[in-house]
Amino acid sequence: MGDASYMFTCDRLRKCYARVTALKEVTVAIERGTVGLLGPNGAGKSTLISVLLGQTPATAGRATVLGFDVRRRQLRIRQRIGFMPETDCFIPGLSGTGYVYYAGRLAGMRHADAMQRAHEVLDYVELGDARYRPVEEYSTGMRQRVKLAQALVHDPEVLFLDEPTNGMDPHGREVMLGLIADLHAAGISVLLSSHLLPDVERVCASVMIMGAGEVLTTGRLADLGRPHPTLYTLEYAGNGADLPGALQTAGVGVLGAPVSDNSGRVSIALELPAAGRQSLVLEAAQLAGVRVRGLHPQRSSLEETFLAAIRKQQQP
């Protein structure tokens, strides 16, 4: 058994389909928490999840989930993992209750426990009386919620969610993301595979970015955004009516109007003429008669980090 503190680990993991290599020597260790799995189509995200769940055997290398080897301990892994697939996988004629109950029985739960737990998780995802209707009659949002319910029925430690907001309207997305955030607060680790970067930014603390079967970067969202060399946010106090003019006279670009918060602190976005010219901002603030509270470099967004990683891989 490996280190159970990690959600999963991979050591030179490789998966080949005929002439296509879906995973190329993937080596990574992902700690428990809320992790966004990002990558363009064909990046290897779904293949990685399939290998970790034991659904697809790896061609070479080794992987563990919660410390258990995916080749030898598949049953233990599935007992502790909940999986919400991207595609619908419903049994025709089953109601929402019957579908989630069946998932509980497959996980080894007794009849009474599976039925009770099915109703508990269906209450949690707010399916109401719709639980008694056939699943094929459900809307897209209801189908996504019942898939989340079946992933939760056996009270897993970790959830693998593959595009959980796929096809949902804005309100449905908000409901689903709220449920995911609640699950993490309750102590469940989440791997969220998605092509929607705002969803990942909303609920995840860290990310793993893949491209063409390789891991391009991993890390905490708070640490991945690189400080921009010339874009800054100035926080100040005082009457700043003369500040924009003083900044522009000094050669500093003013990006939008000042914004104030409830504490009376005002901030404004700036662009310096060149890296290392922060002194221009301080001099302009002094001339305008405002007191500087902070001058912070702006950090790149997740989208910028993602695109930079993909571009770097594509370079010859």
C-alpha positions in Angstrom: 0.0 0.0 0.0 1.3 3.5 -0.9 0.8 6.8 0.8 -2.9 7.2 1.6 -2.5 11.0 2.0 -2.5 11.3 -1.8 -5.7 11.2 -3.8 -3.7 9.4 -6.5 -0.2 8.9 -7.7 1.2 7.9 -11.1 4.7 6.6 -11.8 5.7 6.6 -15.5 2.1 5.6 -16.4 1.6 4.8 -20.0 -1.5 3.8 -22.0 -1.5 3.0 -25.7 -4.4 2.2 -28.0 -3.0 0.6 -31.2 -1.0 3.5 -32.7 -2.3 6.2 -30.3 -0.5 6.9 -27.0 -3.1 8.4 -24.7 -0.9 8.7 -21.7 2.9 9.3 -22.0 5.0 8.4 -19.0 2.7 10.3 -16.6 4.4 10.8 -13.2 2.5 12.9 -10.7 1.3 12.9 -7.0 -1.9 14.7 -6.3 -2.8 15.4 -2.7 -6.4 15.2 -1.3 -8.6 18.3 -1.6 -10.4 19.9 -4.6 -8.4 19.4 -7.8 -9.4 20.6 -11.2 -8.3 18.3 -14.1 -7.9 20.5 -17.2 -6.9 19.9 -20.8 -8.1 20.2 -24.4 -9.9 17.4 -26.1 -7.5 14.4 -26.5 -5.4 15.5 -23.5 -5.8 12.1 -21.8 -8.1 13.2 -18.9 -10.8 10.6 -19.4 -8.2 7.9 -20.0 -6.4 8.8 -16.8 -9.6 8.5 -14.8 -10.4 5.2 -16.5 -7.0 3.8 -15.6 -7.3 5.1 -12.0 -10.7 3.4 -11.6 -9.4 0.1 -13.0 -11.7 0.2 -16.0 -8.8 0.3 -18.4 -5.5 -1.5 -17.8 -2.4 0.6 -18.2 0.2 -0.4 -20.8 3.1 0.3 -18.5 3.9 2.1 -15.2 2.2 2.2 -11.9 -0.7 4.1 -10.2 -2.3 4.2 -6.8 -5.5 5.7 -5.5 -5.7 6.5 -1.8 -2.6 4.4 -1.4 -4.0 1.3 -3.2 -2.4 -0.1 -6.3 -4.9 0.2 -9.2 -3.9 -3.2 -10.7 -4.2 -5.3 -7.5 -6.7 -3.5 -5.3 -9.5 -2.4 -7.7 -12.3 -3.5 -5.4 -11.0 -1.5 -2.4 -10.6 1.5 -4.6 -14.1 1.4 -6.0 -15.5 1.0 -2.5 -13.9 4.3 -1.5 -14.3 6.3 -4.8 -17.5 7.8 -6.2 -17.5 8.2 -10.0 -19.8 10.5 -12.0 -19.3 9.8 -15.7 -19.6 12.4 -18.4 -22.0 10.3 -20.6 -25.3 9.0 -19.4 -25.3 5.4 -18.2 -28.9 4.8 -17.2 -30.8 1.5 -17.2 -34.0 1.9 -19.2 -37.1 1.8 -17.0 -35.4 2.5 -13.7 -36.6 5.5 -11.6 -34.2 7.8 -10.0 -34.6 5.9 -6.7 -34.1 2.6 -8.4 -31.0 3.8 -10.2 -29.3 5.1 -7.1 -30.4 2.1 -5.0 -28.9 -0.2 -7.7 -25.6 1.7 -7.5 -25.6 1.2 -3.7 -26.2 -2.5 -4.1 -23.4 -2.8 -6.6 -21.2 -1.1 -4.0 -22.0 -3.9 -1.6 -24.7 -2.2 0.6 -27.5 -4.3 2.1 -31.0 -3.7 0.7 -32.3 -1.6 3.6 -29.2 0.5 3.8 -29.0 1.1 0.0 -32.7 2.2 -0.1 -32.3 4.5 2.9 -29.1 6.0 1.6 -30.6 6.4 -1.9 -33.3 8.6 -0.5 -30.8 10.6 1.6 -28.6 11.5 -1.4 -31.6 12.2 -3.6 -32.8 14.6 -1.0 -29.4 16.2 -1.0 -29.4 16.8 -4.7 -33.0 18.1 -4.5 -34.7 15.7 -6.9 -38.0 15.7 -4.8 -40.8 13.6 -6.2 -39.0 13.3 -9.5 -37.1 10.4 -8.0 -40.1 8.1 -8.7 -40.2 8.9 -12.4 -38.1 7.0 -15.0 -34.7 8.6 -15.5 -35.1 8.8 -19.3 -37.8 11.4 -18.7 -35.4 13.7 -16.8 -34.1 17.0 -18.0 -30.3 17.4 -18.5 -29.9 19.1 -15.1 -31.9 16.3 -13.4 -29.8 13.7 -15.1 -26.6 15.3 -13.9 -27.9 15.5 -10.3 -29.0 11.9 -10.2 -25.6 10.9 -11.5 -24.0 12.8 -8.7 -26.4 11.0 -6.3 -25.3 7.5 -7.4 -21.7 8.6 -7.0 -22.5 9.5 -3.4 -24.7 6.6 -2.3 -21.9 4.5 -0.7 -20.4 7.5 1.2 -17.1 7.7 -0.7 -13.9 9.4 0.5 -13.1 10.8 -3.0 -15.3 11.8 -6.0 -14.2 11.7 -9.6 -16.5 14.0 -11.5 -16.2 14.0 -15.3 -17.8 17.2 -16.7 -20.5 17.5 -14.0 -22.0 20.7 -15.3 -22.1 19.5 -19.0 -25.2 20.8 -20.8 -26.6 22.6 -17.7 -28.2 26.1 -17.8 -26.6 28.8 -15.6 -28.9 28.1 -12.6 -28.2 24.4 -12.8 -24.5 25.0 -13.0 -24.7 27.1 -9.8 -26.6 24.4 -8.0 -24.2 21.7 -9.0 -21.1 23.8 -8.1 -22.7 24.6 -4.8 -23.2 20.9 -4.1 -19.6 20.2 -5.0 -18.4 22.9 -2.6 -20.6 21.5 0.2 -19.1 18.1 -0.3 -15.6 19.3 0.0 -16.6 21.2 3.2 -17.9 17.9 4.5 -14.4 16.3 4.0 -14.8 14.6 0.6 -12.0 15.1 -1.8 -13.0 15.9 -5.4 -11.3 15.5 -8.8 -13.2 17.7 -11.2 -12.5 17.1 -14.8 -13.9 20.0 -16.8 -13.3 22.2 -19.9 -15.0 25.1 -18.1 -12.3 27.1 -16.4 -14.7 29.3 -14.3 -16.1 26.1 -12.7 -12.6 25.0 -11.7 -11.8 28.4 -10.3 -15.1 28.4 -8.4 -14.6 25.2 -6.4 -11.0 23.9 -6.8 -8.0 24.8 -4.7 -5.5 23.3 -7.1 -5.2 22.1 -10.7 -3.6 19.6 -12.9 -3.3 20.6 -16.6 -2.8 17.9 -19.2 -2.0 18.1 -22.9 -1.4 15.3 -25.5 -1.2 12.6 -22.8 1.3 14.5 -20.6 1.1 16.5 -17.4 2.0 20.1 -18.2 1.7 21.7 -14.8 0.2 21.1 -11.3 -0.1 23.3 -8.3 -2.4 25.4 -6.1 -4.4 28.0 -8.0 -3.2 30.7 -5.7 0.4 29.9 -6.6 0.1 29.2 -10.4 -0.8 32.8 -11.4 2.5 34.5 -12.2 3.0 38.1 -11.1 2.7 40.4 -14.2 5.8 42.6 -14.7 3.9 45.8 -15.5 0.3 45.4 -14.4 -0.3 46.5 -10.8 -3.1 47.3 -8.4 -2.6 50.4 -6.2 -4.5 50.6 -2.9 -4.6 54.0 -1.3 -6.5 56.2 1.2 -7.4 59.9 0.9 -9.0 62.2 -1.7 -7.7 60.8 -4.9 -9.3 63.2 -7.3 -5.9 64.3 -8.7 -4.3 60.8 -8.7 -5.3 59.7 -12.2 -3.9 62.8 -13.8 -0.7 62.6 -11.7 -0.2 59.0 -12.8 -0.8 59.7 -16.4 1.6 62.6 -16.3 4.2 60.2 -14.9 3.7 57.8 -17.8 1.6 55.3 -15.8 -1.4 53.9 -17.6 -4.7 54.0 -15.6 -6.9 51.0 -16.4 -10.4 52.0 -15.4 -11.9 54.0 -12.6 -11.0 53.7 -8.9 -13.0 51.2 -6.9 -13.7 51.6 -3.1 -14.7 49.0 -0.6 -16.7 49.2 2.7 -13.5 50.0 4.7 -12.8 53.1 2.8 -9.8 51.6 0.9 -9.7 52.6 -2.7 -7.9 50.6 -5.5 -7.1 51.3 -9.1 -5.5 49.1 -11.8 -2.4 50.5 -13.4 0.1 49.6 -16.2 3.7 50.7 -15.8 5.7 51.9 -18.8 8.3 49.2 -18.1 9.1 46.6 -15.5 10.7 47.9 -12.3 9.2 51.4 -12.5 7.0 51.2 -9.4 8.7 54.4 -8.1 6.7 56.3 -10.7 3.5 55.3 -8.9 4.8 56.2 -5.5 5.9 59.7 -6.7 2.6 60.3 -8.4 0.7 59.3 -5.2 2.8 61.7 -3.2 2.1 64.6 -5.6 -1.7 63.8 -5.5 -1.7 63.8 -1.7 -2.9 60.2 -1.1 -1.5 57.7 1.3 -0.4 54.4 -0.4 -1.7 51.3 1.4 -0.3 48.8 -1.1 1.1 48.3 -4.6 0.6 44.7 -5.7 1.4 43.0 -9.1 -1.5 41.5 -10.8 -1.4 37.8 -11.4 -2.2 35.9 -14.5 -5.6 34.2 -14.6 -6.2 30.4 -14.8 -7.0 30.9 -18.4 -3.7 32.6 -19.1 -1.9 29.9 -17.2 -3.7 27.1 -19.1 -3.0 28.7 -22.5 0.6 29.3 -21.7 1.1 25.6 -20.7 -0.5 24.4 -23.9 1.5 26.8 -26.1 4.7 25.8 -24.4 4.0 22.1 -25.1 3.3 22.9 -28.8 6.6 24.7 -29.3 9.1 22.7 -31.4 
